[in-house]
């Protein structure tokens, strides 16, 4: 389970005089939910009898008319309730204005041409541009707006050939993880006949002389199973340009280990291909190398065993640089000479207290992005590891998308924060970074304040949390507050700009983001402390964040809303069960809600690194203890809750959310609304058009605002 950027609206401090949610709640009329049928399904596992009366809701909504009817009935109740909420239209208008900015991508140079994405003025999808030379005149290369009437078909990856004459790109339809790969002639704009289907979890790697590109794919699924069947037998193929896909050459596969995924990378001098193979999400990989000029692309195992993470930085000739967590939980930089008789890794940059979050080589400089208390720091070194200093950044925030080459004297990276949309910087070793592209802002980002605090979790662990609000707002006065969390898969939740969050802040609310264990903010130990048998730590960390916000008076009483997506949706479901008294309202998006069956669908089997195996007793008992679907308690008043999912989510299949909300509605869980919002022609999140994002979040945040007393019509 692995940003939006610019604000163009001046923001003034909105006065906050919230109506207490308790006053609103007394006026709520209990909803009548659709009647959901139950089935007699009971599984026996390790002596436990597990009832699953809503198993039928796991069926694909596109294939099962009964599930489709249930979806329509649920959306009808949800839509009718949302129509009654005050301020929804004004919130949508605010978000529309806040989305009116240039969302910028990092440029990629090839053959003297620079390729980059930009989404402007609320466009539904990003447009790909090209310019001749770093300062040349830009022209549109691909505009996905022409691909579908509803804007739900997206450009989902691209790579120019080495000379910049051709471009391979991926098409994503309706939010699915499946990709269709095409080839475009850069000069003429002609889309060639090449069509590659069933690519998924793939990079695009052009081979020298434009002979073709490498990509990763699964076998074609059986009819009707594309959005639910388990993903097995990932393989890397070479697609020769101009050929039919049936003639593509299988370069690497592991039929004896069908659970493995494989990803290809290429050094900038195009001498070595690295293939990283992994069975899960825990970034423990085997490394296989292919010498590009070797006959028949013969493979050579470099790292055996799934014990550590290895990430290729770049290489020249036979000397390659990697980051790894071998003997370094917070990562270090090593190099290896593949031309030696007995190649060995040698250390270049030792592990430090900070966590390495990204690296690039620009000419003869190593540029390393570190995380220091969940904030980025850029440091430079020579290729022997001698420290040369740090680079200036605009403030506390997140550095992303480092892109450089040992064959070039320029590199690029982007920077953003909660109050600063993405700015793209150009870096040359001889000087400080300079702005390559930045949106014009008619407001001062300094009018929005970002601070960081540390609070204690249940076991005494110090947890960092960012607070974002309008400058001058009295945090001791109490305001409706939205608490966001994730806590899993070694993913660091860093400062990022999102217009929907800013709309909440603009209305006078406080936004809080907690850096829970299970993420990667402090390296492998931090991740390990929030997974498998330690997963309860994630929920404890989040609960402690809520308690801190309330006891310090930052969040108003009856004014604490919580939000999480995917693994974060699981987080919301779990803490709602464990502490329904603490929170006023919640949003659980595309969540993993059934911890005993998550591994049976699409990519779910990869998540066992974080969640464990439901068919192993120790893991099963841990999962059963917090599984959101199985731990809903009748006879207890639950907070107001809105669950969101989508019919084409083939990452976390919507059956998770369907079953969870069905049980929540069926049991005696109080009079507050417990609703589900089910989007059509959308998936796990990527590729969703801007107009659908605005519609979705104006609905959801109006729901949370109504529950917490945040006044939207001001």
C-alpha positions in Angstrom: 0.0 0.0 0.0 2.5 2.9 -1.1 0.7 16.2 -4.0 -1.1 18.4 -4.7 0.6 21.8 -4.6 -0.3 25.4 -5.1 -2.7 27.8 -3.4 -3.8 30.9 -5.3 -6.2 32.4 -2.8 -5.1 34.9 -0.2 -6.2 33.5 3.2 -7.2 35.7 6.1 -7.7 34.5 9.6 -11.3 33.3 10.1 -12.9 34.0 13.4 -13.8 30.7 15.2 -16.9 30.5 17.3 -17.9 26.9 16.8 -21.2 25.6 17.8 -20.6 22.6 20.1 -21.2 19.4 18.3 -23.2 18.1 21.2 -25.8 20.8 20.5 -26.0 19.6 16.9 -26.1 16.0 17.9 -29.2 16.5 20.0 -31.0 17.7 16.9 -29.9 14.7 14.7 -32.6 12.4 13.5 -31.5 8.8 13.5 -31.0 7.6 9.9 -32.8 4.6 8.4 -30.1 2.5 6.6 -30.7 0.1 3.7 -31.5 -3.4 4.9 -28.5 -5.6 4.3 -29.1 -9.3 4.0 -26.9 -11.7 6.0 -25.6 -15.1 5.1 -24.8 -18.1 7.3 -21.0 -18.1 7.0 -18.9 -19.2 10.0 -15.1 -20.0 9.6 -13.2 -22.1 12.2 -9.7 -20.9 12.8 -7.4 -22.1 15.6 -10.4 -23.0 17.7 -12.2 -19.7 17.1 -15.5 -19.6 15.3 -15.6 -16.4 13.1 -19.0 -15.2 11.8 -18.9 -13.4 8.5 -22.5 -12.6 7.7 -21.7 -10.1 5.0 -19.3 -12.3 3.0 -21.4 -11.8 -0.1 -20.4 -8.1 -0.2 -16.9 -9.2 -1.2 -18.2 -9.9 -4.7 -17.2 -7.5 -7.5 -19.8 -4.8 -7.9 -19.3 -4.9 -11.6 -20.1 -8.6 -11.8 -22.8 -9.0 -9.1 -26.1 -7.2 -9.6 -27.1 -7.7 -6.0 -24.0 -5.9 -4.7 -24.5 -3.2 -7.3 -28.1 -2.7 -6.0 -26.7 -2.5 -2.4 -24.2 0.2 -3.5 -27.0 2.2 -5.1 -29.1 2.0 -1.9 -26.2 3.0 0.3 -25.3 6.0 -1.9 -28.9 7.1 -1.9 -29.0 7.4 1.9 -25.6 9.0 2.0 -26.4 11.5 -0.7 -29.7 12.5 0.9 -27.9 13.1 4.2 -25.1 15.1 2.7 -27.6 17.3 0.9 -28.9 18.5 4.3 -25.4 19.7 5.5 -24.8 23.5 5.7 -21.7 24.9 4.0 -21.1 22.1 1.6 -21.3 24.3 -1.5 -19.1 27.0 0.1 -16.6 24.3 1.0 -16.6 23.0 -2.6 -16.1 26.6 -3.9 -13.2 27.1 -1.4 -11.5 23.9 -2.6 -12.0 24.8 -6.2 -10.2 28.1 -5.6 -7.5 26.3 -3.6 -6.9 23.8 -6.4 -6.4 26.6 -8.9 -2.6 26.4 -9.0 0.3 24.8 -10.9 1.1 21.4 -9.6 4.7 20.8 -10.9 6.7 17.7 -11.6 10.4 17.1 -11.8 11.9 17.4 -15.3 13.7 14.5 -17.0 16.4 15.3 -19.5 16.9 13.1 -22.6 18.8 14.1 -25.7 18.8 17.7 -24.7 15.0 17.7 -24.3 13.3 18.3 -20.9 10.1 16.4 -20.1 7.8 17.3 -17.2 4.2 17.3 -16.0 2.1 20.2 -14.9 -1.5 20.3 -13.7 -2.8 23.9 -13.9 -6.0 25.7 -12.8 -7.9 22.8 -11.5 -7.3 20.5 -14.6 -8.6 17.0 -14.0 -5.3 15.4 -15.0 -1.7 16.5 -15.4 -0.4 17.4 -18.8 3.0 16.2 -20.1 5.2 19.0 -21.7 8.5 19.0 -23.5 11.0 21.7 -24.2 14.2 21.8 -26.1 16.9 22.8 -23.7 16.5 23.7 -20.0 15.1 27.1 -20.8 13.4 26.3 -24.1 9.9 27.0 -25.2 7.5 24.4 -23.9 4.9 22.5 -25.9 2.2 20.0 -24.9 3.2 16.4 -25.6 0.3 14.5 -23.9 -3.0 15.9 -22.6 -5.1 13.1 -21.0 -8.2 15.4 -21.1 -8.8 14.0 -24.6 -8.9 10.4 -23.4 -12.2 10.2 -21.6 -15.4 12.3 -21.1 -15.3 12.0 -17.3 -11.6 12.8 -16.8 -11.0 9.5 -15.1 -8.3 8.2 -17.5 -4.9 9.4 -16.4 -1.3 9.5 -17.5 0.3 7.2 -14.9 4.0 7.1 -15.7 6.3 7.8 -18.6 9.9 7.6 -19.7 11.7 9.1 -22.7 14.2 7.1 -24.7 17.9 8.0 -24.2 18.0 10.3 -27.2 14.6 11.8 -26.4 13.1 10.8 -29.7 10.5 8.3 -28.3 8.4 8.2 -25.2 6.8 5.2 -23.5 3.9 6.0 -21.3 1.3 4.3 -19.1 -2.5 4.8 -19.3 -4.6 4.3 -16.1 -8.3 4.0 -16.5 -10.9 4.5 -13.7 -8.3 4.5 -10.9 -7.3 0.8 -11.5 -3.7 -0.4 -10.8 -3.6 -2.0 -14.2 -1.7 0.0 -16.9 -1.7 0.0 -20.7 1.7 1.1 -22.1 1.9 3.0 -25.4 4.8 4.6 -27.4 4.8 8.1 -28.8 7.1 9.8 -31.4 8.2 13.0 -29.6 8.9 15.1 -32.7 5.6 14.4 -34.6 3.4 13.5 -31.6 2.3 10.3 -33.4 1.1 7.5 -31.1 2.6 4.3 -32.5 0.7 1.0 -32.8 2.6 -0.5 -29.8 0.1 -1.5 -27.1 1.2 -3.4 -24.0 -1.6 -4.7 -21.6 -1.6 -6.1 -18.1 1.3 -4.1 -16.8 1.1 -3.5 -13.1 3.5 -2.2 -10.4 6.0 -1.4 -13.2 8.7 1.0 -14.1 9.6 1.7 -17.8 13.3 1.2 -18.6 14.5 2.1 -22.1 17.4 0.0 -23.5 20.2 1.5 -25.6 19.7 2.4 -29.2 15.9 2.5 -28.7 15.6 -1.3 -29.3 12.8 -1.4 -26.7 11.9 -1.0 -23.1 11.6 -3.2 -20.0 8.4 -3.4 -18.1 6.8 -5.6 -15.4 3.5 -7.4 -15.8 1.3 -10.2 -14.6 -0.4 -12.9 -16.8 -3.7 -11.9 -18.2 -6.3 -12.6 -15.6 -9.3 -14.8 -16.2 -12.5 -13.1 -17.5 -14.3 -11.3 -14.7 -11.4 -11.6 -12.3 -9.2 -8.6 -13.2 -10.2 -6.5 -10.2 -10.1 -9.2 -7.5 -7.9 -12.2 -8.3 -4.6 -12.5 -6.4 -1.6 -11.1 -8.2 1.0 -13.8 -8.9 3.8 -14.5 -11.4 5.1 -11.0 -11.9 7.7 -11.0 -14.7 9.9 -8.5 -16.6 9.6 -8.3 -20.3 11.4 -6.5 -23.1 9.1 -4.9 -25.6 10.9 -4.2 -28.9 9.4 -1.0 -30.4 7.1 -1.8 -33.3 6.4 -5.4 -32.3 3.2 -7.0 -31.2 3.1 -7.7 -27.5 2.9 -11.4 -28.2 6.5 -11.2 -29.4 7.8 -9.5 -26.2 10.7 -11.3 -24.6 10.5 -12.5 -21.1 13.8 -11.3 -19.5 13.3 -12.3 -15.9 10.8 -14.4 -13.9 10.7 -16.7 -10.9 8.1 -19.4 -11.7 9.2 -21.4 -8.7 8.5 -18.3 -6.5 5.3 -16.9 -8.0 4.8 -14.6 -5.0 7.7 -12.4 -6.0 7.5 -9.0 -7.6 10.3 -7.7 -9.9 11.3 -4.1 -10.7 14.0 -3.0 -13.2 16.3 0.0 -13.1 19.1 1.1 -15.4 22.3 3.0 -14.6 22.6 6.4 -16.4 25.3 5.2 -18.7 23.1 2.2 -19.7 25.6 -0.4 -18.8 23.8 -2.3 -16.0 20.2 -3.2 -15.4 19.4 -3.9 -11.7 16.4 -6.1 -10.9 15.0 -5.9 -7.3 12.8 -8.8 -6.3 10.6 -8.8 -3.3 7.8 -10.9 -1.8 6.1 -8.2 0.2 6.2 -4.5 1.2 9.0 -4.7 3.8 11.8 -3.6 1.4 13.8 -6.7 1.8 15.1 -7.6 -1.7 17.2 -9.9 -3.7 19.3 -8.1 -6.4 20.0 -9.5 -9.9 22.2 -7.7 -12.4 22.2 -7.8 -16.1 25.1 -6.5 -18.2 23.4 -4.7 -21.1 25.9 -5.7 -23.7 26.0 -9.3 -22.6 24.7 -11.9 -25.0 20.9 -12.6 -24.4 20.8 -10.4 -21.4 22.3 -13.0 -19.1 21.5 -12.5 -15.4 23.9 -12.4 -12.4 22.8 -12.7 -8.8 24.4 -9.9 -6.7 22.5 -10.2 -3.4 20.8 -13.4 -2.3 18.3 -13.8 0.5 15.5 -11.4 1.4 17.3 -9.9 4.4 17.9 -6.2 3.6 16.9 -3.3 1.4 19.1 -2.3 -1.5 18.4 0.8 -3.6 20.4 1.6 -6.7 21.6 5.3 -6.8 23.6 5.2 -10.0 26.8 3.9 -11.6 29.5 4.5 -14.1 31.0 1.5 -15.8 31.3 -1.3 -13.3 31.2 1.0 -10.2 27.7 1.1 -8.7 26.4 3.0 -5.7 23.6 1.8 -3.4 21.8 2.7 -0.2 21.1 -0.2 2.1 19.9 -1.0 5.6 22.4 -3.9 6.0 24.1 -3.2 9.3 22.4 0.2 9.3 18.7 0.5 10.3 18.8 4.2 9.3 20.6 3.4 6.0 24.0 4.1 4.7 25.6 4.5 1.2 27.9 1.8 -0.2 29.6 1.0 -3.6 30.7 -2.0 -5.4 33.0 -2.7 -8.4 31.3 -5.4 -10.5 34.4 -5.8 -12.6 36.5 -7.1 -9.7 37.3 -10.7 -9.4 35.5 -10.9 -6.1 33.2 -7.9 -5.9 32.5 -6.6 -2.3 30.4 -3.7 -1.0 32.4 -0.9 0.7 31.0 1.9 2.8 30.9 5.4 1.4 28.7 7.2 3.9 28.1 5.7 7.3 24.8 5.5 9.1 23.9 8.5 11.2 21.2 9.5 13.7 19.2 10.9 10.8 17.4 8.5 8.3 18.4 8.5 4.6 15.2 9.2 2.7 16.6 9.7 -0.8 19.8 10.0 -2.8 21.1 11.2 -6.1 24.5 11.6 -7.8 25.1 14.8 -9.8 28.4 14.7 -11.5 30.9 14.0 -8.8 28.6 14.9 -5.9 26.4 12.7 -3.7 23.3 14.5 -2.6 21.6 12.8 0.4 18.1 13.7 1.7 17.9 12.9 5.4 14.9 12.9 7.7 15.5 14.8 11.0 12.3 14.5 13.2 10.2 14.0 10.1 11.7 17.0 8.3 14.0 17.0 5.3 17.7 18.0 5.3 19.9 17.9 2.2 23.6 17.1 2.6 26.3 16.8 0.0 29.4 14.5 -0.1 32.1 13.7 -2.6 32.1 10.3 -4.2 34.4 9.0 -1.5 32.0 10.1 1.3 33.7 13.3 2.5 31.0 15.6 3.9 30.8 18.9 2.0 27.9 20.7 3.8 24.2 21.1 3.7 22.0 22.9 1.1 19.6 25.7 2.0 15.9 24.8 2.0 12.9 27.2 2.3 12.0 25.9 5.8 10.7 22.8 7.5 9.2 20.5 4.9 9.7 17.6 2.5 12.2 17.0 -0.3 11.0 14.6 -2.9 11.9 13.3 -6.4 15.6 13.7 -6.4 16.8 13.2 -10.0 20.4 13.3 -11.0 23.1 11.5 -13.1 26.8 10.8 -12.8 27.0 11.9 -16.5 25.5 15.3 -15.9 26.3 18.4 -13.9 22.7 19.2 -13.1 20.1 17.6 -10.9 16.6 18.4 -9.8 14.5 18.0 -6.6 11.2 19.3 -5.3 10.2 20.8 -2.0 6.9 21.3 -0.3 5.4 21.8 3.2 1.9 22.0 4.7 1.8 25.7 3.8 4.1 25.7 0.7 3.1 24.0 -2.5 5.7 22.2 -4.6 8.6 24.2 -5.9 11.1 22.5 -8.3 14.8 23.3 -7.7 17.8 22.9 -10.1 21.1 21.9 -8.5 24.6 22.2 -9.8 27.5 21.1 -7.7 29.2 24.5 -8.0 26.3 26.5 -6.4 23.3 26.5 -4.1 20.0 25.2 -5.6 18.1 27.6 -7.7 14.3 27.7 -8.4 13.6 26.0 -11.8 9.8 26.2 -11.6 7.5 27.6 -9.0 3.8 28.6 -9.1 2.9 32.3 -8.6 1.1 32.7 -5.3 -1.2 35.7 -4.5 -0.8 35.0 -0.8 2.0 34.8 1.7 2.5 31.2 2.8 3.8 32.6 6.1 0.2 33.5 7.0 -0.3 29.8 7.7 1.7 28.5 10.6 3.4 25.1 10.9 4.7 24.0 14.2 5.9 20.7 15.6 5.2 19.2 19.0 6.1 15.9 20.8 3.7 14.0 23.0 3.9 10.8 25.0 2.3 7.6 23.8 0.9 4.9 26.2 4.3 3.3 26.8 6.1 6.6 27.1 7.5 6.8 23.6 7.8 10.4 22.3 5.8 10.9 19.1 6.2 13.9 16.8 3.1 15.7 15.5 2.7 18.7 13.2 0.1 21.4 13.8 -1.1 23.6 11.0 -3.4 26.6 11.5 -3.8 30.3 10.6 -1.1 32.5 12.1 -2.4 34.3 15.1 -5.0 31.7 15.9 -5.2 31.1 19.7 -4.5 27.4 20.1 -5.6 27.4 23.8 -9.1 28.6 22.8 -10.0 25.2 21.3 -11.1 24.7 17.7 -12.5 21.9 15.6 -9.5 19.8 14.8 -8.7 17.2 12.2 -6.1 14.6 13.2 -4.5 12.6 10.4 -2.5 9.4 10.6 -1.1 6.4 8.8 1.4 4.3 10.7 2.6 1.5 8.5 4.7 0.0 5.7 7.8 2.1 6.5 6.0 5.1 4.9 6.9 8.4 6.4 4.1 11.0 6.7 6.0 14.2 5.9 4.9 17.8 5.5 2.9 18.1 2.3 0.5 20.6 0.8 -3.1 19.5 0.1 -5.8 22.0 -0.9 -8.5 20.0 0.9 -6.6 20.2 4.2 -6.1 23.9 3.6 -9.8 24.4 3.1 -10.3 23.1 6.6 -7.6 25.4 8.0 -9.0 28.4 6.0 -12.4 27.8 7.7 -10.8 28.2 11.1 -10.0 24.6 11.9 -6.7 23.1 13.1 -5.0 20.3 11.2 -2.8 17.8 13.0 -0.6 15.1 11.5 0.9 12.5 13.9 4.1 10.5 12.9 3.0 7.2 14.3 5.2 4.1 14.8 5.0 1.8 11.8 6.2 4.6 9.5 9.8 5.2 8.4 10.4 8.5 10.1 13.1 7.1 12.4 14.2 4.1 10.4 13.7 0.3 10.7 13.3 0.3 14.5 10.4 2.8 14.2 8.8 0.7 11.5 9.2 -2.6 13.4 7.7 -1.0 16.5 4.4 -0.6 14.6 4.0 -3.9 12.7 3.1 -7.5 13.3 2.7 -8.2 17.0 3.5 -4.5 17.6 0.6 -3.1 15.6 -1.3 -2.0 18.7 1.4 0.6 19.2 0.1 2.4 16.1 -3.3 2.7 17.6 -2.0 3.7 21.0 0.1 6.4 19.4 -2.9 7.8 17.6 -5.2 7.6 20.6 -2.5 9.4 22.6 -2.4 12.2 19.9 -6.2 12.6 20.3 -5.9 12.8 24.1 -3.1 15.4 23.8 -5.1 17.6 21.5 -8.1 17.6 23.9 -6.2 17.9 27.2 -4.1 20.8 25.9 -7.3 22.6 24.7 -6.1 22.7 21.0 -9.2 20.6 20.0 -12.5 21.9 21.2 -14.5 19.5 23.3 -16.7 17.4 21.0 -14.6 18.8 18.2 -12.0 16.2 17.3 -12.3 14.6 13.9 -9.9 11.9 12.6 -8.9 10.8 9.1 -6.8 8.1 7.5 -6.5 6.4 4.1 -5.8 2.8 3.2 -3.7 1.5 6.1 -4.8 4.7 7.7 -8.4 3.6 7.1 -7.6 0.5 9.1 -6.3 2.9 11.8 -9.5 4.8 11.9 -11.6 1.7 12.1 -9.5 0.2 14.9 -9.4 3.3 17.1 -13.1 3.9 16.6 -13.7 0.4 18.1 -11.1 0.9 20.9 -12.0 4.5 22.0 -15.4 5.5 20.6 -15.6 7.9 23.6 -12.6 10.0 22.5 -13.5 11.1 19.0 -16.4 13.1 17.6 -16.2 12.1 14.0 -14.1 10.1 11.6 -13.3 9.5 7.9 -12.0 6.0 7.0 -10.9 6.0 3.4 -10.3 2.8 1.3 -9.4 1.0 4.5 -8.3 -2.6 5.2 -11.1 -3.6 7.5 -11.1 -7.4 7.5 -7.8 -8.5 8.8 -8.6 -12.2 8.4 -9.1 -12.1 4.6 -7.0 -9.2 3.3 -4.5 -11.5 1.7 -7.0 -13.2 -0.6 -7.5 -10.3 -3.0 -5.3 -8.6 -5.6 -2.2 -7.1 -3.9 -3.3 -7.9 -0.4 -0.9 -10.8 -0.1 2.1 -8.4 -0.1 0.9 -6.8 3.1 1.8 -9.8 5.3 5.1 -8.1 6.1 3.3 -5.5 8.1 0.1 -7.5 9.2 1.3 -11.1 9.4 -0.3 -14.2 8.0 -4.0 -14.9 8.9 -3.2 -18.7 8.6 -0.5 -18.5 11.3 -1.9 -18.7 14.8 0.2 -16.0 16.5 -0.5 -13.5 13.6 -4.2 -14.5 13.5 -4.7 -13.8 17.2 -3.0 -10.4 16.9 -5.1 -9.5 13.8 -8.4 -10.7 15.3 -7.7 -8.5 18.4 -7.8 -5.2 16.3 -9.6 -6.1 13.0 -12.1 -3.3 12.5 -14.8 -5.5 11.0 -14.7 -8.1 13.8 -14.4 -5.7 16.8 -17.5 -3.5 16.3 -19.3 -3.5 19.6 -23.1 -3.2 19.8 -24.6 -1.3 22.7 -22.0 1.5 22.5 -22.5 4.9 21.0 -20.0 5.3 18.1 -18.8 8.7 16.8 -20.2 10.0 13.5 -18.4 8.1 10.7 -18.2 8.4 6.9 -16.4 5.6 5.1 -15.2 6.2 1.5 -14.2 3.7 -1.2 -14.5 3.2 -4.9 -15.9 0.5 -7.3 -12.6 0.2 -9.2 -10.3 0.0 -6.2 -8.2 -3.1 -7.0 -5.6 -2.3 -4.3 -7.8 -2.5 -1.2 -11.0 -4.1 -2.7 -14.2 -2.2 -1.7 -15.6 -5.3 0.0 -13.5 -4.3 3.1 -15.5 -1.1 3.4 -18.8 -2.7 2.4 -18.7 -5.4 5.1 -17.5 -3.0 7.8 -20.2 -0.4 7.3 -22.9 -3.1 7.0 -22.0 -4.5 10.4 -21.7 -1.0 11.9 -25.2 -0.1 10.7 -26.7 -3.4 11.7 -25.6 -3.3 15.4 -26.8 -0.9 18.0 -24.0 1.7 17.7 -25.9 4.9 18.5 -27.8 7.5 16.6 -25.0 9.4 15.0 -24.7 8.9 11.2 -22.6 5.9 10.0 -22.4 6.3 6.2 -20.5 5.1 3.2 -19.7 7.1 0.1 -18.9 4.9 -2.9 -17.3 6.5 -5.9 -17.7 5.2 -9.4 -15.0 5.0 -12.0 -12.4 5.5 -9.3 -9.8 3.4 -7.6 -7.5 3.6 -4.6 -6.7 7.2 -5.2 -4.2 7.7 -8.0 -5.5 9.1 -11.2 -8.7 10.5 -9.7 -9.7 13.7 -11.6 -9.7 17.0 -9.7 -13.4 17.5 -10.0 -14.1 14.2 -8.4 -11.6 15.0 -5.6 -13.3 18.3 -4.9 -16.7 16.7 -4.9 -15.6 13.9 -2.6 -13.8 16.1 -0.1 -16.4 18.8 0.0 -18.9 16.0 1.0 -16.6 14.4 3.6 -15.3 17.6 5.2 -18.8 19.1 5.4 -19.8 15.9 7.2 -16.8 16.3 9.6 -17.4 20.0 10.0 -21.1 19.5 10.9 -20.2 16.9 13.5 -17.4 19.0 15.1 -19.1 22.4 14.9 -16.8 23.9 12.3 -18.7 26.8 10.7 -18.2 26.8 6.9 -20.6 29.6 5.8 -18.6 32.7 6.9 
